[in-house]
Amino acid sequence: MGKVRIRKGHVLPVVEGHPWIFARSIAEIEGEVVSGDEVDLIDPKGTFLGRGFYSADSSIRVRIFSYKKDLRADPEFFLERIERAARYRKEILGLPSPEQTDAFRLVHSEGDGLPGLVIDLYGDVAVCQISHVAMEKRKDSILKALGEVIGPQAVFQADDPEMRKLEGLDLGSGWIGGRIPSGPTEVHELGLRYRVQFEGAQKTGLFLDQRIHREAISNLGRGRDVVDAFCHHGGFALNLAQERYGTGSIIGLDSSGRAIESAREAADLNGLSDRVVFEKADVYRWLGAARREKRTYGLVLLDPPPYARSSRHVRAALQKYRELHRLALTILEPNGILVTSCCSRSVGEDVFERMLARSALDTGRSVRVFHRGSQSPDHPVSPGCPQGRYLKVFYLHVD
C-alpha cells in the first residue's frame, strides 16, 4: 500500500479529524499509487495518521475513511458502514416512517464514513450518487452490501456531472441493479404523495434535505399569501396548501418546465390543485414585476440552486444572492416572514448572514433572525468535516 506524507505544518487538521487532504498539504507520495487506491497517511516523521482514498485528479487528493491501521475498504467494510447508517436512520430517526416519510437519505458521504458516496431511498428504489473514483471502482461491493442491508427493488445511479468531472470520471447515470420500475415511483412525505421519475431529475429526485423545513413552515403560512420561489417539486407550497393550515393564496415558481409539471402532478395527486398555482417563471423577473406592481405577500420562501460550486465563485454568487434578497424583501408586507436557504458549500453561514444584513440595509427593512437551520437529520455531519453541513436556512421576521 502506498503512503502519502503530509507536509510539516499541515498535520494538525488531520489530527483534529478533518478527512480531506489537499494537494498543497502533501510532501511526497511513497510507492506506486493510482486514483482509487487506498493509501496510508503519515506525518513528516512517518507516524501513521489515517487511511484514505487517493484521487490524482481532484484538488482533494485523499479522503480519509479510517483512523485504524487494520481496516481495509473490502466488502465487509461497506457492509458494516451501510448497516451502521441504516441502523441510525431506523433506531434514532425512526425512518422509514408511516407518519413522516419513506423517502430519505441512507448514506451521507463523510457523515456516514463513506466519502464520495450518497444513497437515497425512495420506497423500494435506491438512488446512488458516486463522486469519488474509489467508490466507482468499488461499486460492486457497494451494491452487494446495499442488497444485503436494504434489499431494494431497483438501484439508480444519478451522478452530478460536475463532481464526476472533477474526479476524472465519465457520467454514470442510469439503472445499475434490480428490476427497473415500469413507471414513476410513488413515495409519501408529511401526509403528501409524490411520484418520482429519476431519469433527468435534479439531485436524486426530491430535495430530501429540506423535509424538516417543509414541516416547520406549515404554521407560518396561516392567513398569509405565499410565494414559494425555486419550488422544484412544490413541497413547501403543497404542505402549506393543506386545508388545516388556513393559508391564503399560494404560488410556486420555478424556471424548469419539468419541475413545474411535477409540482402540478403532485397537486392533482393530493387534491390540492384548487389551493395552489404553479408557474414556470424566471424568479428574478417575477419578483421584479411584483415589486413594480406593488404586490405584497406575507410569506416568501427562497431555495435557489447552488450559485457557488467552488470558492472562486463565491463573490459572483453573493451578488446574485443579494439581488435576489433585495427583490424578496421589497415584496414582503409588514410583519412578513422570509425563509431563505443557501446550499452552496463554499458560502459559509456567517458570510450568507452578512449578505442578508446588507440586503436589509439596501431595502430599508427591519429584519430579525428568529431561527437558523440546516439539512434534515438523515444528512448527518462529521464534526471533523463541517463542509458536510452544506445547507443553511434562515427564518427572518420582516417589518
C-alpha positions in Angstrom: 0.0 0.0 0.0 1.3 3.4 -0.9 1.9 6.2 1.6 1.2 9.9 1.5 3.5 12.0 3.6 1.9 15.2 5.0 4.0 18.4 5.0 5.2 19.9 8.2 2.7 22.5 9.4 -0.3 20.7 7.7 -0.7 17.8 10.2 -3.0 19.5 12.7 -6.2 19.4 10.7 -5.7 15.6 10.2 -5.1 15.1 13.9 -8.2 17.1 14.7 -10.3 14.9 12.5 -10.6 16.7 9.1 -10.8 13.9 6.5 -9.7 15.9 3.5 -6.0 16.2 2.4 -5.4 18.8 -0.3 -2.6 18.7 -2.8 -0.8 21.6 -1.1 -0.6 19.6 2.1 1.3 16.6 0.5 5.1 16.5 0.8 5.6 13.2 -1.2 4.0 10.0 -2.2 5.8 6.8 -1.5 5.1 3.7 -3.7 3.1 3.3 -6.8 -0.3 5.0 -6.3 -3.1 5.5 -8.8 -6.5 7.1 -8.4 -8.9 5.0 -6.3 -6.2 3.3 -4.3 -6.2 3.1 -0.5 -3.2 4.9 1.0 -1.8 5.4 4.4 -1.3 9.0 5.6 1.9 9.6 7.6 3.3 12.7 9.3 6.8 14.1 8.5 8.3 11.5 10.9 6.5 8.6 9.4 3.8 8.2 12.1 0.5 6.7 10.9 -2.3 9.2 10.8 -5.1 7.5 8.9 -6.1 5.6 5.8 -7.9 7.1 2.9 -8.8 7.0 -0.8 -6.5 8.7 -3.3 -7.5 10.8 -6.3 -4.9 12.2 -8.6 -7.4 14.4 -10.5 -9.1 16.1 -7.5 -7.8 19.1 -5.5 -8.7 16.9 -2.5 -6.0 14.3 -3.0 -7.0 12.0 -0.2 -10.3 11.4 1.7 -9.8 9.6 5.0 -12.2 6.7 5.7 -10.5 5.3 8.8 -8.0 6.2 11.6 -7.3 2.5 12.2 -4.3 0.6 10.6 -6.2 -2.7 10.4 -9.2 -1.5 8.4 -9.4 -2.0 4.7 -12.0 -0.9 2.2 -13.1 -4.5 1.4 -16.7 -5.9 1.0 -17.0 -6.3 4.8 -16.1 -2.6 5.3 -19.0 -1.5 3.0 -21.4 -3.9 4.7 -20.5 -2.6 8.2 -20.7 1.1 7.2 -24.1 0.7 5.4 -25.5 -1.4 8.2 -24.5 1.3 10.7 -26.0 4.0 8.5 -29.3 2.1 8.3 -29.4 1.4 12.0 -29.0 5.2 12.8 -31.9 6.0 10.5 -34.1 3.3 11.9 -33.4 3.4 15.6 -32.6 7.1 16.1 -34.7 8.8 13.4 -37.4 6.2 13.0 -37.1 6.1 9.2 -38.8 4.9 7.2 -41.9 6.1 9.0 -45.7 5.9 8.1 -46.2 9.3 9.6 -43.0 11.0 8.3 -41.7 9.6 5.0 -40.5 6.6 3.1 -38.1 8.8 1.1 -34.9 9.7 3.0 -31.1 9.7 2.8 -29.5 6.4 3.8 -25.8 7.3 3.3 -24.4 10.9 3.5 -20.8 10.7 2.4 -18.3 11.7 5.2 -21.2 11.9 7.6 -21.5 8.1 7.4 -17.9 7.3 6.9 -18.2 6.7 3.2 -16.6 9.7 1.4 -17.8 10.3 -2.1 -21.0 8.2 -1.7 -24.6 9.3 -1.3 -27.5 6.8 -1.2 -31.1 8.0 -1.0 -34.1 5.6 -0.6 -37.4 6.2 -2.3 -39.6 3.4 -1.1 -38.2 0.3 -2.7 -35.8 2.2 -5.0 -32.3 3.2 -4.0 -30.6 6.1 -5.8 -26.8 6.4 -5.6 -24.6 9.4 -6.3 -20.9 8.5 -6.7 -18.5 11.4 -6.7 -15.2 9.7 -6.0 -13.1 7.4 -8.2 -12.6 5.0 -5.3 -16.3 4.5 -4.8 -16.8 4.0 -8.5 -14.1 1.2 -8.5 -15.8 -0.5 -5.6 -19.4 -0.1 -6.9 -19.9 -3.9 -6.9 -19.1 -4.1 -3.2 -21.4 -1.2 -2.5 -24.3 -2.8 -4.4 -23.8 -6.1 -2.7 -23.8 -4.5 0.7 -26.9 -2.4 -0.1 -28.7 -5.5 -1.3 -27.9 -7.4 2.0 -28.9 -4.5 4.2 -31.9 -3.0 2.4 -32.7 -5.3 -0.5 -34.1 -2.5 -2.8 -36.2 -3.5 -5.8 -34.0 -1.4 -8.1 -30.9 0.8 -7.9 -30.5 4.0 -10.0 -27.2 5.9 -10.3 -27.9 9.7 -10.5 -24.5 11.4 -10.6 -23.6 15.1 -10.6 -21.7 15.8 -13.9 -19.5 18.5 -12.4 -18.5 16.4 -9.4 -17.7 13.4 -11.7 -15.6 15.6 -14.0 -13.5 16.8 -11.0 -12.7 13.1 -10.4 -11.9 12.3 -14.0 -15.0 10.1 -14.2 -17.5 9.8 -17.0 -21.1 10.5 -16.3 -22.6 7.3 -14.7 -26.3 7.9 -14.6 -28.7 5.0 -15.3 -30.2 1.9 -13.8 -27.5 -0.3 -12.3 -29.3 -3.0 -10.4 -32.6 -4.8 -9.7 -35.8 -4.7 -11.6 -36.4 -1.4 -13.4 -39.8 0.1 -12.4 -42.3 0.4 -15.2 -43.2 4.0 -14.2 -42.7 6.7 -11.6 -42.1 5.6 -8.0 -44.6 6.8 -5.5 -43.5 7.9 -2.1 -45.0 9.8 0.8 -43.8 12.7 3.0 -45.7 14.5 5.8 -49.1 13.3 4.6 -48.5 14.1 0.9 -47.8 11.7 -2.0 -45.3 12.3 -4.7 -44.4 10.4 -7.9 -40.7 10.5 -8.7 -39.2 10.0 -12.1 -35.4 9.5 -11.7 -34.1 9.9 -15.2 -33.0 13.5 -15.7 -34.1 14.6 -12.2 -32.5 17.3 -10.1 -30.4 15.9 -7.2 -31.7 12.3 -6.7 -35.4 13.1 -7.4 -36.7 15.2 -4.5 -35.0 17.7 -2.2 -34.9 15.4 0.8 -32.6 17.7 2.8 -35.5 20.3 3.3 -38.0 17.9 4.8 -37.8 19.3 8.4 -38.3 22.8 7.0 -41.3 21.8 4.9 -42.8 20.7 8.1 -41.6 23.7 10.1 -43.0 26.4 7.8 -46.5 24.9 7.7 -47.9 27.0 10.6 -46.0 30.1 9.5 -48.3 30.5 6.5 -51.6 30.8 8.4 -53.7 33.6 6.8 -50.8 34.7 4.6 -50.3 34.9 0.9 -47.3 32.9 -0.1 -44.6 32.8 -2.8 -42.6 29.6 -3.0 -39.7 30.6 -5.3 -37.5 27.9 -6.8 -40.2 25.5 -5.8 -38.9 22.3 -7.6 -41.5 19.6 -6.9 -43.6 22.0 -4.9 -43.0 20.6 -1.4 -43.2 23.8 0.5 -46.3 25.1 -1.4 -48.1 21.8 -1.1 -47.5 21.5 2.6 -48.9 25.0 3.1 -51.9 24.2 0.8 -53.2 21.5 3.1 -56.5 22.7 4.4 -55.7 22.5 8.1 -53.2 25.4 7.8 -55.6 28.0 6.5 -53.1 29.8 4.2 -54.1 32.5 1.8 -53.1 32.4 -1.9 -50.1 30.2 -2.8 -47.9 30.4 -5.9 -45.0 28.2 -6.7 -42.3 29.4 -9.1 -39.6 27.6 -11.0 -37.7 28.1 -14.3 -37.8 24.4 -15.0 -40.8 23.3 -17.0 -40.2 19.7 -15.8 -40.3 20.9 -12.2 -43.5 22.8 -12.6 -45.1 19.8 -14.4 -44.0 17.6 -11.5 -45.4 20.0 -8.9 -48.7 20.3 -10.7 -49.0 16.5 -10.9 -48.3 16.3 -7.1 -51.1 18.9 -6.5 -53.5 16.8 -8.6 -52.4 13.6 -6.8 -53.1 15.2 -3.4 -56.3 17.0 -4.4 -54.8 20.5 -3.9 -54.9 21.9 -7.4 -57.6 24.5 -6.3 -55.4 25.7 -3.5 -52.0 26.4 -5.2 -50.8 27.7 -8.5 -47.5 26.6 -10.1 -46.0 28.9 -12.7 -42.9 28.5 -14.9 -41.0 31.7 -14.5 -37.7 33.4 -14.0 -37.8 34.1 -10.3 -35.8 37.4 -10.5 -38.1 38.8 -13.3 -41.2 37.6 -11.5 -40.2 39.3 -8.2 -39.2 42.4 -10.1 -42.6 42.6 -11.7 -44.3 42.1 -8.4 -42.3 45.0 -6.9 -43.2 47.3 -9.8 -46.9 46.3 -9.5 -46.7 46.8 -5.7 -47.9 43.3 -4.9 -47.1 42.1 -1.4 -47.0 38.8 0.3 -46.9 37.6 3.9 -44.5 34.7 3.5 -41.7 34.3 0.9 -39.7 31.1 0.5 -36.4 31.1 -1.3 -34.5 27.9 -2.1 -32.2 28.8 -5.1 -29.7 26.4 -6.7 -26.0 26.4 -5.5 -24.6 29.6 -7.1 -21.1 28.8 -5.8 -19.7 25.5 -6.8 -16.3 26.4 -5.5 -14.5 29.2 -3.6 -13.7 31.0 -6.8 -17.4 31.5 -7.5 -18.3 33.0 -4.1 -18.1 36.7 -5.0 -20.4 36.3 -8.0 -22.7 34.1 -6.0 -23.1 36.7 -3.3 -24.0 39.3 -5.8 -26.8 37.0 -7.1 -28.0 36.2 -3.6 -28.0 39.9 -2.7 -30.1 40.9 -5.7 -32.5 38.0 -5.0 -33.0 39.0 -1.4 -33.4 42.7 -2.2 -36.2 41.8 -4.5 -37.8 39.4 -2.0 -37.7 41.9 0.8 -39.4 44.6 -1.2 -42.5 42.4 -1.8 -42.9 41.3 1.8 -45.7 43.1 3.7 -45.0 44.5 7.2 -44.9 41.7 9.8 -43.9 39.3 7.0 -41.7 36.2 7.1 -38.8 35.3 4.8 -37.5 31.8 4.9 -34.3 31.6 2.8 -31.9 28.7 2.0 -28.3 28.5 0.7 -27.0 25.1 -0.4 -23.7 26.5 -1.7 -21.0 24.6 0.3 -18.4 27.4 -0.4 -20.6 30.1 1.1 -20.3 30.0 4.9 -23.2 30.7 7.2 -21.6 33.9 8.5 -20.9 35.1 5.0 -24.5 34.4 4.0 -25.8 36.2 7.1 -23.8 39.3 6.3 -25.3 39.3 2.8 -28.8 39.2 4.4 -27.8 42.2 6.6 -26.7 44.2 3.6 -29.8 43.3 1.7 -31.9 44.5 4.5 -30.0 47.8 4.6 -30.4 48.2 0.8 -34.1 48.0 1.1 -34.6 49.8 4.4 -36.4 46.9 6.0 -36.1 45.9 9.7 -35.1 42.3 9.8 -34.5 39.9 12.7 -33.5 36.2 12.5 -35.7 34.0 14.7 -34.4 30.6 13.6 -31.3 29.1 11.9 -31.5 25.6 10.5 -29.6 23.1 8.3 -30.4 19.9 6.4 -32.7 17.1 7.8 -31.0 14.8 10.3 -30.8 11.9 7.8 -28.0 14.1 6.4 -25.6 13.8 9.4 -22.3 15.7 9.6 -19.0 14.6 10.9 -17.7 17.2 13.4 -14.3 16.9 11.8 -15.8 17.9 8.4 -18.1 20.9 8.8 -18.3 21.2 5.0 -20.9 18.3 5.3 -23.3 20.9 6.8 -23.9 22.5 3.4 -27.5 23.7 3.8 -28.0 27.0 5.6 -31.6 28.1 6.3 -32.6 31.4 7.9 -36.1 32.3 9.2 -36.5 36.1 9.2 -39.2 38.3 10.6 -39.5 41.5 8.4 -41.2 44.8 9.5 
